């Protein structure tokens, strides 16, 4: 997953030049010194068509593992300043349509603060010879570095505001699970907004999309979540056997996944028939905040970033507890099993309570129950499969814990 800097940032690190130069070598990109001229040509032909070259500043910003990032600034003679971010996927396999679709969806259907799409092109028929997306550049500083410096009043404002964001995600629903994408062949946009669609998890066709819809038709029956997960796991098994007809590890693992899903379903933990918007990487590094004296609950969060992994999934997927709000540990990994423990400090207890009140009853229902916590991990494994030794270890740990709690 890319860092906040690879989505939109309000600041560049002091070693941005070193990072960008090294990434040009690492990812076989054209060096910034010459690439800058291509970017300038793009801005004059597609973004600020009426702008003299002297009004446009193109600067390098630290990118992430999945996107190259360029800063665009237009400084007019009247001292008006407009700042954008240019994102270019590093790999040919990138799905720019998903990144564009989720930001368009957020703008059209929610009040969640997020970058807005200014322009995009999924082809390489443009001056930068690459697919790209232009976003507005949001104000604020990333929460990872900022949160420890906030006073208690500011942390309370943040806890309430972030709780409201989680509630909005839970209340933003689709009748189909899957990832947001653009409908069919909407590869470019200028003034016309493309259609946002859902690329269903259970689709039998690669990249098959249907227009987003919040409710089913009057005569439609919702598909059970257990059936969807079973189909996804069976596809993993089929793909594994196609790669290695004699392989036994993945097929056996899939059987355990399906067995666990069946037990959760029988106990009512997979009973969802509508699906909520879930940001699967709501870490402090992907949140921008403003710390000015006049900030309010509505304005302290200036942006939620890095929506690349966003999905419509069962409601419990949107409810991983942000334990760091009331139990900040810097770089330490959090143990979600302890997320509902009462913090010893009264100030932290207040932060937890304020967040939960604003996040709502559905959040409290899904966040802390051990079976919903394991269900979150199971759905992630259904979505992503076993791609590494770490995934295998995570699956083993999940099964061990499932064995402990299922006999209680």
Steps between C-alpha positions, in 0.01 A plus 500: 500500500628843418577751771316824548763668287403278207138618516503871582714681750514854621871493555811355341773339702844656508649204319243500219770546236692195617184287517380602156839455339543154643146400403573599139772236500307244704188517283677576170328840472617788288711732723314797639731751328365405156161368611421843640471637145240233414300591810514870410370416151217297656394783729492751213307269266260332744486679840573873478462559129503878529798520738837641393788264574640749749195457724540122535734331746570126473674350802598153610332343801578174678302220340398160629527143389215526252495858370739765381399840640553844349390832650331756273459864599354790305602836642324779312603865493206578729663279764226235476654157550355168383671176601444155355659158526588287196495123569651257251479123561838333517381169355311400186267282708370797701125564495476877470126468437453373856695789650299749295166330565523501878590869516217588262263289711605670824441840345158404364360293789669602826630795701825323587795736436711346224694613193293600197576382148587791272592302189613152406603288204531120505691490172859590418398728211598819677812712561617292801457174302327339796161465665459769764260670740505864614355574847468813706766537768349499847616712796608360834768275646500122522359371827784256563738784575237737635287299743754486787527881487125566528362619831210311659235738363631448144510124549138509615403694188684246289343199677150635433576596140660166421209317661268689265712387202465136608123542543477649150683202354267257679197691373628519140370176356488290188286196426806333342839438660811585304735776397406829344608538138402692189226354284634317197711725274489837674873557460516878474311790646497871441168668583288185497498291818545127436269242654611346829438126518557198721740228393340214691713253695297210372508605133596216268641738239824692551433867583124462440321807637142601571375851582505576872165461673415542864196269507381193313213502255154403632521139379868433568625273778829594666779249471617361832842612616596142577425396141709790369796411720472131406511596133806718556684225686409239239645729235825516699504121511434474127772751417749319726428163337535654156847624596596176674262204442678294767514775760312430822577794730257758357213253445526381860520858626193593297306217662587641842398850390162375378447297818571805716271717285224240533528499880493882512198503271311249714556724802368806319830682446469500119134600481560832318293557186623855432860615492672807644788709374824397669842668487737213574800709602369770736837554663618838639740543207197514267318775688566873467407738782498873560618632837407868467338664806168536317456133406173329584377143506398547135833644379778336701523215247598654169534178306479121505756362255604179327161359396665255260389203711142619562223244456133447561498214748306371800458772762753346736773572242463874572532452875860409578553696825729806470667401826774757448254779589485389865818288517769669291815288463704668224639221279382212714252255354162510668333189635139523389403242760561771762327781311198506732701506823430809708799737479642572848516878439170691529591716199543194279177348629328819393655479152377143458150590616475806276610300198254218570209739553561664163577174318164360611344177620586298189867578554484383862319185389764405243826638640592296805328160475774243440297320234448819298870574538586160353231544234684817386817298452314222321341740251840659431639155423205436269570828319877474478585132526825354629775699332792462740636319803360781715152426366546133589612591852201733536264223392658257749466756781138560404422128513671461837297782649183372335561162661533667839183710482278260308492253787399766753 
